[in-house]
Amino acid sequence: MKRAILSIFVLVLLGAAAFLGYRLWDERKFAATQFGEGTRSVVIPPRTGPHQLAQLLAKAGIVSDPQRFYVHLHYFRRKAHPRAGEYEFEGPQFPDEVIGKLDRGEVKLYRFTVPEGLRADEIAPIVGATGICAADEFFKLARDPALAKKLGVPAPGLEGFLYPDTYSVPRGVGCMGIVQAMVARFRDEWKKADAHRAPDVKLDELQAVTLASIVEKETGQPEERPRISCVFHNRESHPLQRLLLRLAQRPHPRVLPGPRLPRGERAQVADRVLPAPQARLRRFS
């Protein structure tokens, strides 16, 4: 009787060992096998559990088997902490590559470029083309006095303070995040320019941005801009100085019938249709 019980116990142990060995072999095979093709995207909501995560990835064609992926993540990659966001995968992926990307939070980024010299209404369609922020919503924020005050902009709106550059942003930032990023980029460049300010340059932030707009409108040649800027800086009683002060007091300068400059000077800007100030400030420091 005891021998029979011992035999059954040994058989159970051997069966359990065989089952665990098979599961370990299957798990290693799963971890060593790539899956998927083409470009696939998936959105991981906040507080997504491992079971739901495995289902989302399998449904998106990123992993082959949700149950096997769950076992791999839960028992063999316990230290990994997948983060919420939108992710994009290219070509075949190992399970550990998928987990690593989720653990690092390498979310999909939307890239757009804002050229110099554009007004807010011209920037809005560029931002809107990303699909993460509607153009009209962006323009509404750019003209919001309360938001300008909150962001520390010395003007009734964000015209001239949306820095022209190339941006890469995740879907979750929305319009507000894009606006904040552009204003923050402007702040960085303003600090750099202000740190190299010539001692005789007394312009405040809004006046400097307005002058940048005037000079950029006057010429498309970067090498000519410092010379045109000097027309203002070198003559305290110059008509352009009075024009600049008037421009700095207007929330959205467009057409100003101000005084013309003396004959022979290039920067004749008083009767022009002016763009929003978007020139790079370091050129005028």
Buried (B, 14 or more C-beta within 10 A) or exposed (E): EEEEEEEEEEEEEEEEEEEEEEEEEEBEEBBEEEBBEEEBEBBBEEEBEBBBBBBBBBEBBBBBBBEBBBBBBBEBBEEBEBBBBBBBBEEEBBBBEBBBBBBEBBBBEBEBEBEBBBBBBBBBEBBBEBEBBBBEBBBBBBBBEEBBEEBEBEBBBBBBBBBBBEBEBBBEBBBEBBBBBBBEBBBEBBEEBBEEEEEEBEBEBBBBBBBBBBBBBBBEEEEEBEEBBEBBBEEEEBBBBEBBEBBBEEEBBEEBEBEEBEEEBEBEBBEBEBBBBBBBBBBBB
